[in-house]
Amino acid sequence: MDKVLKILILEDSLDDVRLIERELKGGSIAFTSTVVDSKDEFENALYEMNPDVILSDHSLPQFNSIDALKVYQQFQSETKIIIPFILITGSVSEEFAAKCIKSGVDDYILKDRLRRLPCSILNALEKTRLEMERSKFFDEIISKEAMMREAEQLAHFGSWQVDLMTGKYKWSDETYRIFGYEPGDPQLTYETFLNHIHPDDRQYIKNAIEEAVLHRDSCPCEFRIIGDRVKVKYILSNILVKLNHEQHPIQLWGFSLDITQRKKQTKALSLQNKQLIKIARIQSHEVRGPLARLMGLVNIIEDHQNDEKHLKELLKPILKSAHELDGIVKKNCKKG
C-alpha cells in the first residue's frame, strides 16, 4: 500500500504500543500513529486527526473498547465517515468476540497473535472502501428517487411497472394520486388498473397491452380514467416491454401523464375560436350593409359634385349610415 495510514491507537501500555508498531512495520504498512488512553483524548483525536484506522485495547483504567466504539459510532453518524475499528486484546471469550463483531467491530486480534494485524488492517480497509461505495450508491439512488418524486408531482407525471412472472404491480406516488389514491392505499392488481379505465377505452387499452407484449415493443396511447374519488381524467401513456436475455417479456413499464388540464384548455380554446368566428361573421354581415350604402353614396357624390342641392339631400342618408356603423362598433366594444 502506497498511502501512509493515520492510525489511532487506544492503549495505555507503551510496551504493547511498540509491539503493535513493530508488527505494522514488519507487514510493510506505512503509517503515522497517535496514541491515546482516555475518552477525552480519543474523542478529540477522532475529530482532529480523522484517522484511517482505529486500534483499540479492550480494557483501560477508566475506559474500554465498548465505550470507545460508541464514541466512534457517534462520530460516524455525525460525519458519515467510516473508519475500520479493530479490537486488540489479551484474551476474550468467543461469546464476547461475537458480541463485539455484532456491535460493529471490524475484527479482533489477540495480543499474542499480532502477526495477523497487517492483514487484518488491509482487509478492513477494503471492506470499508466497498461499504463507502455502497453507501454512496444508495445515497445517489435515494436522492434521484426523491428528485423523481418531486418532478412527477410537479408535472402530474407518474410511472408504474408490473412483473409478468408474478403479476405484482408497483406504482409511483404520483400514479397513486393520478388515480385518486394516497400513495400505498390499495392492493394493486391488473384488475385495479383496468377498473379505473373508462368503459369506452378499456378494450382499447387491453389490446394495446397485448400488442406491446406480442411485438415486444413500446406502445403510446391515450385514454380516460374514472373512479369513486376522481372525476374523468385524460391520460397520455407509453407502455414499454422489458425482455430477459432470451428476449422473452418479463416486465411492463408504464409512464402516465395527466393531460386533463391540457384537454380542458384545448377544448376551451376551440370553443373560443368558434365563438370568435361566429362573431366575426355576424359583425361582417352587420357592417357590410351600412358600409355598402356609404360607399354607394360616396360614388353618387363624385358623380354630382356640381349639384349643390343634390349633395345636401345626400347628407341625411350618409349620416344615417354613419350612425348605424357607430352603433355597431359601440355594441361590439361593450361585448369585448
N, C-alpha and C positions, 0 to 999 in steps of 0.2 A: 504493500500500500504506500503510495507516494505522499498522501496527505499526512500532515503532522496532527495527531489527535490531541484534543484537550481533554484530559482525564481528571475527573473529580473523585478523590479518594476519601471516603469517610472511614477513618481509622484512628484509634488512639495509641497504637503501638508502632513506634518508629521502626522497630525490627521487622514487623510484618510489612510495613510500607516498603522497606528496602527489598524484601523478598519479592514483593509484587512487582516492583520496578525492574528488578533483575530478570524476572521471567518475561516481562514485556520486551525488554531489550534483546533477550535471547530468542524471542519469537519474531524478531525484526519488525517490531511495532514502533514507528516513530511517534513520539508523544512528548507533551509537556504535562506536568501534573500539579494539582493543587490539593493539599491535604488539610482536612478539617476534622474536628472531633466533637462539635456541638451543633445543636439545632440551628442557632442563630447564624453560625459560620456557614453551615450547609445551605441554608436558605439564601443568604447573601451571595454565596458563590454561584448558585444556580442562575440568579438574575444578572450578576456582574460578569461571570465567566462564560455563561452559555456553553456548557461542556458538550463534548461529543459522546462521552461515555461516563456512567456513574458506577464506581466500585464501592460497595458498602459492606463494612463489617456488620455482623448481626447485633452484637451486644457491646454497648459503650456504657460508661458510668451513669450518664443521665439521658441517654438517647439510644434508640435501636433502629434496626433496619425497617421494621414495620412503620414506625413513625416517619422515618426518612422517606419511605415510599409514598406515604400520604402527602408529605410536603411536596415531593416531586410531582405527584398527580395533580395537586392544586396548581402548581406551576404550569403543567401541561395544559390544563383546562383553560388557563388564562392566556397562554401564549400560542397554543396549538403546536408547540414544538415537541417532537418525540425523541427521547433520549434512551438508549439501552441502559437498563438498570440491572446490574449483576451483583448478586449476593456472594460475599466471600466470608466463610465462617469456619470455626474449628470443627464442629460436628453438629449435625441436625438429624432428627428423625425423618423417615420417609414421609410421614404424615405432615410434618411441618414444612418440608420441602415442597410437597404437593400444594399445600395451602399458599405458600409464597408465590409459586408459579401461577396459581389461580388468581391471586391478588394483583398480578401484573409484573412480577419479577421476570426478566428475560431468561435468566439462568442462575444457577448457584454453583459455586466452586468451593470445595473443601481446601483448607489451608495446606494440608499435606499432599494436595494434588494440583498445585498451581501450574504445572506444565500445560494443563488444558486451557489456561486463561487466554493466551493469544488467539487460539482457535475459537474460543467462546465469544471473544470480542468481535472477531471478524464475522462470525455467524449472526451475532446480534445486530451488527451494523447493517448487514444485508437484509435481515428481517425488517429493520426499521426503515430502510430505503423502500422496500416493497410496500410497507404499511403506509408510508407517506404518499407514495404514488397512488395507492388505492384510495386513500383519503382525499387526495386532490381530485381524482377521477370522479368520486361520488359527489364531492362539493360542486364540481362543474356540472354534473348531471342535475343536481338539486337546483342549482342556480338557473340552468337552462329551462328546467321544468317550471320554475317559478315565473320566469320571463314569458314562457309559452302560455301559462295560465292567464297572466295579465293581458297578453296580446289577444288571446282568444276572447276574453271577456270584453275588451275594448272594441273588438271588431265583430262581436257576435259570431265567432268562428269556433266550431267545435270539431272534435275528432273521435272516432270510435274504432274498435277492432273486434273481430270475432275469430276464435280458434276453430277452424273447420274440423279438427280432430276431436275436440272436446265439446264444442258448441258453446263455450264460455264467451260472454261479451264483456267488453271493457269500454266505458265511456269517459271522456274527459269531463272536467267540472262544467265547462260551458255547454257541452252537449246535454247534460242533465238540465241545465237552465233553459236551453232552447226548447226542450220537450216539456217544460213546465214543472220540473222537479228540483229539489235541493240536491246537491252532489251526494251520491251514495244512497239515495232514497230507495228505489225499487230493486227487486231481484231481477236482473236483466236476462232476457231470453230473446230469441228471434221473434217470438210472438209479441213481446213487449214493443219491439220496434215496429212490427207490421201493424199492430193495433192502433198505432198513432198515425199511420199513413191515411190520408183522406181516401175514402172508399173508391172514388173515381180514379185515384192514382195508384192504388195498391197493386193491381195486377201488373201495371207498367213497371213498378219497382221490382216485383218478383222476377219479371222477365229480364230486367236489366242486370240483376244479381246473377241469375242463371247464365246469361250471356257472358258476363265477365268471367265467371268460373270456367265455363265451357271453353272460351277462347283464350283464357289465361292472360287477360288484358285489363286495362282500366276502362271505366265506363262513366262518363259525365252524365248527369241527369238533374232534372228539376222537378220537384214535387211539393205537395202540400201536406202538412201535418195538423192533426186536431187532437184534443184531449179534454178531460174533465176540467182541468185547471188552466187551459190555454185556449185562446181563440185560434182561428185558422192562421197558420204561418206558411210562408213560402220558403222553401229550402233549395239552395243550389248545392249540389253534391258531386263528388267524384269518388267512385269505388275502385280501389286498387286491389289486385290479387298478388299475394306473396307466394312464391314457389319454393319447394325444397330443392336439394341438389339433383333429384330425379325429375325435376320440372313438374311435380305434382302440386296442385294448390293446397296450401296448409293454413293460410290466413287471409282474411279480408280486412282491408283498412278503408275507412270512410272518412271523408273530410266534408263537413257540412257548414254552409254559410247561410245565416238567416238574412234573407233578402226581402222580408216582408215590408220594411220601411221603403226600400227602393221601389218595390212594386206599387206601393201607395203613391209615392211621388210621381212615378211614371204615369199611373192612371190619372192622377190629378192634373199633370201637365197635358196629357192627351185631352182630357175634358176641357181644360182651359183653352187649348188650341182650337178645339171645335167651337167653343163659345166665341172666341175672337174672330174666327172665320165667319160665323153666323152674323156677328155684329158688323163686321166689315161689309158683308153682303147687304145687310139692312141699310147701313149708312150709305153705301154706294147707291142703292135704289132711291133712298130719300133725297140724297144730294143731287142725283142726276137730273131730276125734274126741274127744280128752280135754277140749277146751273145751266141747263139747256135753254131755258127761257131767257136767261140773262144773255147768253151767247147770241141767241136769235135777235134780241132787242138791240144788242151792240151792232150786229150786222145791218139792221134797219137804219140805225143812226148814221152809219157810214154811208148808206145809200141816200139819205135825206139831210145831209149836212147843211144845206142852204135853206131848208124849210123850217123856220123857227117855230111856227105853230104846231107842226107835226112833232117836233122834238119835245115840246112841252107836254104834249099828250102822252109821249112815251115814258115820261118821268114816273108816272104813277105805277105802271106795271114793273118798272125797274126797281123802284123802292119796295114794292110788294115782294118781289123775288129775293131782294137783298135781305129783307126782314125774315123771310122764310128760311134762308140759309143761316142767318144769325141764330134763329131759334133752334135749328138742328144742331149747330155747334155747341150752344149753351146746354142743350139737353144731354148731349153725349159727354160734355165735360163733367156734368153732375154725376153721370153714371160711372165715369172713371174715378 
